[in-house]
Amino acid sequence: MTSSDDEAARDLTETVVDSRVVHRGGYLEVRVDRIRRADGSEADRDIVGHPGAVAILAIDEIQKVPEWSETVKRLWDEDTASSTLLKVVLLGSSPLLLQRGLG
């Protein structure tokens, strides 16, 4: 694997290329988002929305995710832009590596 392949494998950027609502009820909306990853592959994401709800992003062993602090910041910014109330819980077994990511 070349360094450019390694960088692409670590790029967690996803772009929504299509979105459709499959159910809209009194309290919930369910949609399917078609996303394209940085490597060009595509996948469907099932999203359940609830107005006024809080989203919890819990990640264990966060120190194993390359460039984790940038990834969490990007997700935080996306949810802030969409007015999602996001609570973040980061867990890891290496406090030193966690601290380096926050620096």
Helices and strands as residue ranges (DSSP letters): H 3-10, E 14-24, E 29-37, E 42-49, E 54-59, G 62-64, H 68-81, E 85-90, H 95-102
